[in-house]
Amino acid sequence: MESDEMSDQTQNTSDDDIVDEILELPLDSWHRAKGARMVPFAGYSMPIQYEGIIAEHRWTRENAGLFDVSHMGQLIVSGEGEDQALEAILPGDIMGLAEGKMRYSLLLNEDGGILDDLMITRTPTGFYLVVNGAVKWEDIGHLREYLPDEITLNHLDDRALLALQGPKAVDALERIVPGVRRLCFMEADSFLWGEEPLWISRSGYTGEDGFEISVPASHVEALAYALCVQPEVKPIGLGARDSLRLEAGLPLYGHDLDEEIDPISADLSFAVSKRRRMDAGFPGAVPIINAIANGPKTKRVGLLVEGKMPVREGALLFAGAEQIGRVTSGGHSPTLDRPIAMGFVTAAYAKIGTSFEAEVRGKRVPVQVTAMPFVPHHYVRKGAAK
């Protein structure tokens, strides 16, 4: 869930400036040996690109890209009544989540604002959560405060996390971890790679088919090497991960989502399950249910930008003299070869086809509301050919 705004913000930061100020990923030396340009993000030194963002973006769309997302938080919640305890915190149907199935969910404050978005999976021994790296310590503190004392929260800080994404990801991973092909989108299971335990889900944040692989940190370099010797796979930086997720219409926490934004405004109402709307037993339930019933005041929309000038985060949106919203993510789409953006606008202007303007460097740029995703998703769902 990382940004090309991140690229802009860190392009003038040298490694010398951040020594002793940020943490290193388990693969830090591996990234540097591969020629990665490292930047500070979410408290870690992270690879933003290797060959170049556009080339890496296109490789992932056509082949398979390997992303290091080990900065993200991997958590296990376990104990008697764990699902009920999590339902008191999350707005999704956790009790109805079957073993090996995963779900997108949200941590919310009492006003319905989003503290973080996350993935949750039921495992044989508890629930596995993946939370955003930039706020993982806040998430851990929040969960420990609100979970009952009899529920255990373990932070898997001894494990790394890789994302293998793209249409050929399944072919590459199946060669070294036989059996992963049987997984469908939003399913997960444990596998052995040699004698090493892996937890693998068929998921990701690029809009492409692919996998996320939890591996002991002591063995992640060997796994990364084994994947990258496959002809379909190249290491890909977080710059391309951001342009891929933007094309896929997926929001990034800290940019498109924050504590002032509720799930309905953010077009994430699917994360509030129908049963939970009835029982209302989660933080922020009253304002969220009101927004479902009456409609939100603002809405997250996709924007096609006229011309070649990128419209980036923070640009204000105008209908004539009236300010109607702002851009929260934006940049060049390598697949469409044009600038695209996401932002929030007053609900009256959120209809697909509505035109208005973005202000960029004192100039007005025409934009038009469009359906998302900008580029179709290619997930392998149950019942589809794998």
C-alpha positions, 0 to 999 in steps of 0.5 A: 500500500505505498506511494509515488508521492513517496518518491517525490517526497524522498527523492532528495534524501540520501542514505547518509541522511538517514543512517541510524534513524530508520530500520533495515529490512531483512533483505536490505543488503539483497536489495542494495546488491540488486541495485535498488534505490533505497528511500526512508518510508514507514520507519524503514529503508525501502527499495523504491526502484531498481530499473525504473518505475515505468519498466517495473510497472509494465513487467509486473502487468505482463510477467511477475514482480517480487515486492518486499513488504516486510515493513508491514505488521504481521499479527496473530490474535488467538484465544477462546472467543477470539472471533467475538472479540475481534467483531467488537473492534472490526466491522466485518463478519469475522465469526462467519469467516471460514478457515483459510479464508481472508477478508479486508477490514478496518480499524475504526474510531468512535466517530467512524474514522479509519485508523487503518485498513488491514487483511484478516485470515482465519487460521487453524490456530487463530486469526492472522492480521496484516496491518500497514507498516506506518501505523503498525505500532499504533494498531498493536497498541489499539488492539491490546487496549481493546481486546479482552485480557484472555485474548493473546496478541502476538507480533510476528516480528521474526517473519518477513513478507514478500508479495509476488504479483502478476499474471505469471506469478502462479507459474513461478511460485508453483515451481518452488512451492508445489500446490499453491495453484489450488488457492483462489483469490482471498484464500490462504494456507500453510506450505513447506518450502524444503523444511521451512514453513510458509504462510501463503495467501492468494492476494495482493495490492496491485490488481493482478493475480498473485501471492503474499508469502510470510517466511521466517526472516532468517530464510527470506533472502534464500526465498527471494533468490529462488524466486528471482532466478525464475524467468518470469520474476524480477524485483520491483520497488514501491514506486511501481507498487504505488502506480499499480495500486492506483490503476487498480483503484485501491486506496492507500492509508495515510493518503486516501484513508485516515481518521477523518474519513469514514468507510462509506465516503471512502467507497468501502461499504463492502467492509461493513457486512450486512449482519454487522449493520444490523447488530451495530456492535463495532466502533463508529457504528451509528455515524457509519450506518447513518451514512449508509442510510442517508448517503455520505457528504463526500465520496472517493472518486476516480479521475481521468485527467485531460492532457499530460500534466500529472495531478498529485496528492493535495491538488484542490478540485473546483467547479467554477469558483467553488472548491468541491474537494481535493486529490488524495493520490495521483500520477501517470498511468503507464498502462493507460499512458495518461495521468489519473487520480483519486480524490474526494468530492462533494457527493453532488459532483461524484456521478460518473461523467461529471467534469470539473477542474484541478488546480495545479501550480496555479493553473486549472486542469480539466478532470472527469469522474470515471469508474474504478478500477482504471485498469481491470482486476485480474484476480483468480476467483473460485470457479475460474480457470487457474 
